[in-house]
Amino acid sequence: MTDLFAYKLLTEAQWKDWKDSGTFTGAPVDVTDGYIHLSTREQARETAEKWFAETDPLILVMIDLPALGDTVRWEPSRGGALFPHVYGTMPMSAVSGHSRLRLQANGKHDWPAGF
């Protein structure tokens, strides 16, 4: 794959821990699975609806994939779609930006333009 960016969805506490430590070693599901789950722009909304439907706020972190080098592997997941997985840690230097998504009255997250 040639995507330059992928996205990690986190709770506010997980995002704070990453900022405080400077390195992200994974959420509990990542640690269990042995890699850090990321989503492409096209996959992020579905990931949020499936795994974070009631999380408010939800932090959407934009990750610079080239900064992670060969720790990124594209592997099949939901329905055979390729998802970026990180086999290693992610430094804050790989973060290109983040957004705080709030739940709206309709139960959906308020996404930035373009999602």
Backbone as CSV, one residue per row, in Angstrom:
resi,resn,N_x,N_y,N_z,CA_x,CA_y,CA_z,C_x,C_y,C_z
1,MET,0.851,-1.183,0.000,0.000,0.000,0.000,0.892,1.240,0.000
2,THR,0.319,2.337,-0.449,1.103,3.565,-0.550,0.528,4.717,0.276
3,ASP,-0.409,4.430,1.159,-0.973,5.495,1.984,0.128,6.151,2.814
4,LEU,0.082,7.458,2.914,1.059,8.181,3.722,0.619,8.326,5.167
5,PHE,-0.696,8.255,5.381,-1.230,8.448,6.727,-2.230,7.349,7.067
6,ALA,-2.321,7.037,8.346,-3.349,6.154,8.878,-3.821,6.781,10.190
7,TYR,-4.797,6.165,10.810,-5.438,6.762,11.974,-5.562,5.755,13.104
8,LYS,-5.334,6.243,14.322,-5.519,5.451,15.536,-6.622,6.112,16.340
9,LEU,-7.584,5.324,16.789,-8.669,5.808,17.630,-8.355,5.435,19.071
10,LEU,-8.448,6.427,19.956,-8.063,6.236,21.345,-9.063,6.880,22.289
11,THR,-9.095,6.362,23.501,-9.814,7.065,24.559,-8.979,8.275,24.954
12,GLU,-9.590,9.198,25.653,-8.863,10.382,26.100,-7.710,10.000,27.045
13,ALA,-7.934,9.003,27.904,-6.886,8.554,28.832,-5.705,7.940,28.082
14,GLN,-5.984,7.160,27.045,-4.904,6.557,26.248,-4.091,7.637,25.535
15,TRP,-4.762,8.644,25.013,-4.080,9.747,24.332,-3.204,10.518,25.323
16,LYS,-3.722,10.770,26.513,-2.947,11.470,27.541,-1.705,10.657,27.913
17,ASP,-1.883,9.354,28.088,-0.741,8.495,28.426,0.325,8.553,27.331
18,TRP,-0.094,8.556,26.081,0.851,8.620,24.959,1.610,9.946,24.997
19,LYS,0.867,11.032,25.179,1.524,12.349,25.232,2.494,12.436,26.405
20,ASP,2.091,11.904,27.548,2.936,11.968,28.744,4.204,11.135,28.606
21,SER,4.092,9.957,27.989,5.247,9.057,27.888,6.090,9.319,26.640
22,GLY,5.459,9.869,25.606,6.168,10.114,24.350,6.183,8.926,23.405
23,THR,5.719,7.766,23.873,5.698,6.554,23.051,4.416,5.786,23.318
24,PHE,3.791,5.313,22.250,2.577,4.507,22.371,2.937,3.048,22.143
25,THR,2.640,2.216,23.137,2.937,0.789,23.037,1.697,-0.037,22.719
26,GLY,0.540,0.628,22.667,-0.689,-0.047,22.287,-1.765,0.019,23.353
27,ALA,-2.996,0.000,22.881,-4.163,-0.133,23.749,-4.253,-1.602,24.159
28,PRO,-5.076,-1.931,25.132,-5.170,-3.334,25.561,-5.398,-4.326,24.408
29,VAL,-6.264,-4.007,23.463,-6.511,-4.917,22.334,-5.246,-5.075,21.478
30,ASP,-4.473,-4.008,21.337,-3.235,-4.077,20.562,-2.226,-5.011,21.241
31,VAL,-2.088,-4.836,22.533,-1.148,-5.660,23.300,-1.547,-7.132,23.193
32,THR,-2.844,-7.416,23.323,-3.348,-8.785,23.209,-3.057,-9.374,21.833
33,ASP,-3.275,-8.571,20.776,-3.105,-9.060,19.405,-1.657,-9.064,18.937
34,GLY,-0.775,-8.340,19.628,0.640,-8.340,19.273,1.040,-7.293,18.249
35,TYR,0.139,-6.363,17.939,0.429,-5.258,17.022,-0.557,-4.129,17.290
36,ILE,-0.223,-2.932,16.832,-1.088,-1.770,17.005,-2.001,-1.651,15.787
37,HIS,-3.298,-1.666,16.038,-4.307,-1.548,14.995,-4.420,-0.097,14.533
38,LEU,-4.355,0.122,13.238,-4.632,1.426,12.642,-5.709,1.249,11.586
39,SER,-6.266,2.356,11.130,-7.260,2.355,10.062,-6.883,3.403,9.035
40,THR,-7.265,3.166,7.791,-7.118,4.194,6.761,-8.216,5.224,6.957
41,ARG,-8.139,6.310,6.224,-9.194,7.329,6.282,-10.550,6.707,5.960
42,GLU,-10.573,5.831,4.971,-11.825,5.208,4.553,-12.354,4.214,5.589
43,GLN,-11.494,3.661,6.415,-11.884,2.654,7.395,-12.183,3.223,8.781
44,ALA,-11.717,4.419,9.064,-11.764,4.965,10.424,-13.183,5.096,10.976
45,ARG,-14.095,5.583,10.177,-15.471,5.778,10.669,-16.102,4.432,11.049
46,GLU,-15.932,3.420,10.197,-16.487,2.102,10.503,-15.839,1.510,11.760
47,THR,-14.533,1.708,11.907,-13.838,1.241,13.107,-14.427,1.906,14.352
48,ALA,-14.660,3.203,14.269,-15.238,3.932,15.402,-16.626,3.397,15.746
49,GLU,-17.448,3.171,14.739,-18.803,2.688,14.978,-18.809,1.281,15.565
50,LYS,-17.855,0.455,15.125,-17.805,-0.934,15.585,-17.224,-1.071,16.992
51,TRP,-16.163,-0.326,17.300,-15.427,-0.544,18.540,-15.528,0.596,19.559
52,PHE,-15.970,1.784,19.133,-15.961,2.953,20.018,-17.282,3.711,20.001
53,ALA,-18.371,3.014,19.748,-19.674,3.659,19.550,-20.102,4.536,20.725
54,GLU,-19.682,4.195,21.937,-20.125,4.951,23.107,-18.998,5.750,23.751
55,THR,-17.849,5.820,23.098,-16.705,6.538,23.667,-16.834,8.026,23.378
56,ASP,-16.861,8.828,24.428,-16.989,10.272,24.298,-16.138,10.954,25.372
57,PRO,-15.150,11.703,24.963,-14.734,11.935,23.588,-13.891,10.773,23.061
58,LEU,-13.777,10.719,21.747,-12.919,9.772,21.048,-11.826,10.592,20.373
59,ILE,-10.585,10.163,20.531,-9.471,10.895,19.938,-9.044,10.203,18.661
60,LEU,-9.037,10.949,17.568,-8.606,10.481,16.253,-7.196,11.010,16.029
61,VAL,-6.225,10.104,15.977,-4.821,10.500,15.839,-4.346,10.163,14.432
62,MET,-3.820,11.156,13.736,-3.292,10.987,12.384,-1.828,10.578,12.473
63,ILE,-1.500,9.434,11.880,-0.168,8.856,11.975,0.558,8.940,10.629
64,ASP,1.794,9.431,10.670,2.674,9.499,9.494,3.297,8.122,9.299
65,LEU,2.778,7.342,8.364,3.255,5.974,8.170,4.725,5.881,7.760
66,PRO,5.215,6.723,6.833,6.642,6.613,6.496,7.568,6.797,7.704
67,ALA,7.125,7.554,8.712,7.947,7.760,9.905,8.114,6.469,10.701
68,LEU,7.220,5.496,10.476,7.281,4.230,11.209,8.076,3.161,10.464
69,GLY,8.459,3.467,9.239,9.314,2.549,8.476,8.717,1.169,8.301
70,ASP,9.583,0.160,8.446,9.152,-1.206,8.175,8.405,-1.862,9.328
71,THR,8.029,-1.083,10.351,7.185,-1.649,11.413,5.730,-1.742,10.961
72,VAL,5.396,-1.091,9.830,4.023,-1.100,9.312,3.857,-2.259,8.332
73,ARG,2.818,-3.035,8.568,2.459,-4.124,7.653,0.987,-3.985,7.301
74,TRP,0.666,-4.191,6.037,-0.719,-4.147,5.576,-1.238,-5.576,5.558
75,GLU,-2.268,-5.829,6.390,-2.763,-7.187,6.546,-4.284,-7.220,6.439
76,PRO,-4.822,-8.331,5.922,-6.278,-8.445,5.784,-6.969,-8.529,7.134
77,SER,-8.125,-7.884,7.204,-8.951,-7.929,8.408,-10.402,-7.979,7.963
78,ARG,-11.248,-7.076,8.480,-12.684,-7.090,8.167,-12.944,-7.274,6.677
79,GLY,-13.614,-8.357,6.342,-14.018,-8.581,4.965,-12.862,-8.679,3.993
80,GLY,-11.669,-8.969,4.480,-10.502,-9.088,3.609,-9.829,-7.765,3.287
81,ALA,-10.369,-6.656,3.793,-9.753,-5.349,3.546,-8.386,-5.289,4.220
82,LEU,-7.443,-4.613,3.573,-6.113,-4.456,4.148,-6.103,-3.305,5.142
83,PHE,-5.604,-3.594,6.341,-5.485,-2.598,7.399,-4.014,-2.433,7.756
84,PRO,-3.586,-1.215,8.088,-2.214,-1.018,8.551,-2.067,-1.449,10.011
85,HIS,-1.084,-2.276,10.258,-0.765,-2.737,11.611,0.680,-2.371,11.899
86,VAL,0.940,-1.949,13.111,2.296,-1.551,13.508,2.849,-2.600,14.466
87,TYR,3.954,-3.185,14.069,4.653,-4.170,14.903,5.824,-3.453,15.560
88,GLY,5.525,-2.796,16.646,6.504,-2.006,17.381,5.769,-0.914,18.134
89,THR,6.490,0.105,18.529,5.891,1.234,19.240,5.766,2.421,18.290
90,MET,4.971,3.391,18.696,4.803,4.603,17.896,5.236,5.806,18.715
91,PRO,6.262,6.535,18.263,6.693,7.737,18.970,5.766,8.911,18.653
92,MET,5.747,9.901,19.535,4.949,11.111,19.271,5.385,11.790,17.977
93,SER,6.627,11.609,17.577,7.114,12.230,16.343,6.391,11.696,15.106
94,ALA,5.688,10.558,15.218,4.918,10.010,14.099,3.505,10.594,14.026
95,VAL,3.130,11.401,15.015,1.797,12.006,15.038,1.804,13.275,14.197
96,SER,0.906,13.307,13.212,0.795,14.479,12.338,-0.336,15.401,12.744
97,GLY,-1.191,14.946,13.643,-2.298,15.757,14.126,-3.297,14.883,14.846
98,HIS,-4.254,15.526,15.480,-5.310,14.779,16.151,-6.573,15.634,16.231
99,SER,-7.700,14.948,16.400,-8.995,15.599,16.563,-9.730,14.934,17.707
100,ARG,-10.516,15.729,18.384,-11.348,15.236,19.482,-12.765,15.098,18.945
101,LEU,-13.257,13.864,18.869,-14.586,13.586,18.332,-15.575,13.449,19.480
102,ARG,-16.632,14.218,19.433,-17.671,14.164,20.466,-18.895,13.454,19.920
103,LEU,-19.602,12.765,20.795,-20.859,12.135,20.402,-21.929,13.197,20.239
104,GLN,-22.686,13.076,19.179,-23.787,13.988,18.917,-25.081,13.390,19.456
105,ALA,-26.140,14.148,19.410,-27.442,13.697,19.900,-27.923,12.438,19.182
106,ASN,-27.501,12.256,17.929,-27.916,11.079,17.159,-27.078,9.841,17.488
107,GLY,-26.118,9.950,18.421,-25.306,8.822,18.830,-24.096,8.583,17.954
108,LYS,-23.863,9.453,16.982,-22.707,9.345,16.090,-21.659,10.378,16.477
109,HIS,-20.399,10.058,16.177,-19.323,11.013,16.454,-19.332,12.146,15.431
110,ASP,-18.909,13.300,15.866,-18.790,14.490,15.029,-17.411,14.468,14.369
111,TRP,-17.347,14.060,13.111,-16.089,13.880,12.394,-15.626,15.169,11.726
112,PRO,-14.309,15.333,11.590,-13.817,16.490,10.838,-14.196,16.374,9.354
113,ALA,-14.176,17.478,8.672,-14.468,17.481,7.238,-13.542,16.494,6.522
114,GLY,-14.057,15.776,5.570,-13.247,14.847,4.792,-13.369,13.409,5.229
115,PHE,-14.080,13.166,6.324,-14.260,11.772,6.778,-15.675,11.318,6.523
